[in-house]
Amino acid sequence: MGPGFLMSIAFLDRGNMEGDLQAGATAGDTLLCLLAARLGVATGKNLAELCLDEYPDWVRRALWLMAEVSMVRENI
């Protein structure tokens, strides 16, 4: 679950998925900040609040675990 995959879901239209995956592969986690900012402007909520409202408990825990693992992996 890399940032390119998340960005391809955020801007999903025909022919855009490959470009978003390539952008995520080269830009890394900076695109996630862009997605979070875009969500904040559109909804008035931060990413954690939206996850709390939209996802069941097991999905929120999986997202938390993936975020923790990615932070540990980045610092190694």
N, C-alpha and C positions, 0 to 999 in steps of 0.2 A: 504494500500500500504506500507507494511513493507519492510525492507531491504532484508529479505529472499526471498520475491517475486521478487525483482529486481535482486538478484543474480541468481535465478533460470532461469530468462530470459537470463542473460548474459552467462551462461554455460549450455544451454539447450541441453541435449541429453537423450537417454533412461536410465531410472533408476537414473538420477542425480537430478531430481526436488525435491524429498523428502529429500534427503541429504542437498540440498541447503536451503530448507525451515527450516530444523532443525538448520542448521548453522546460518541462519539469526535470528532465534528465540533466540539462545543462545549468539551470538556475537553482535547483535544490529547494530548500525550505523557504526561500524568499517568496515563492509563489503562494505558499500557504498564508503568509501575512497579507498578501494582496486579496486572497479569497476571504479571509476573516474581516478585513477592512470593508470589502464590498458588501458582505453580509450585514455588518454593523450599520452601514449607511442605509441599506435597503430596509432593515427590520428594526433598527434601534436597539438590538440586543447583541451581546458578544457571542463568540462561538460556543462557549461553555453553556450559556443560557439556552441557546438554540438546541444543542444536543440534549439538554435536560428536558426541554419541552417536546422534542420530536422522537426520541429514541427510547426503547425499553431499557430496563436496567442492565441486562446482559450486554447490549450493544454499547452502552456508555462505558461499562467496565472494560470491554475489549478495546474501545478507542483510547481510554486512559492508559491501558497496558501498552498499546502500540506507541503512544506518545512517550511513555517512560523508557521503553526499549530504544526508541530512536534517539533520545537524549543521551542515554548511556553509550550507545554505539558511536554517536558523534564525538564524544569526549575521549574515546579510547585511541 
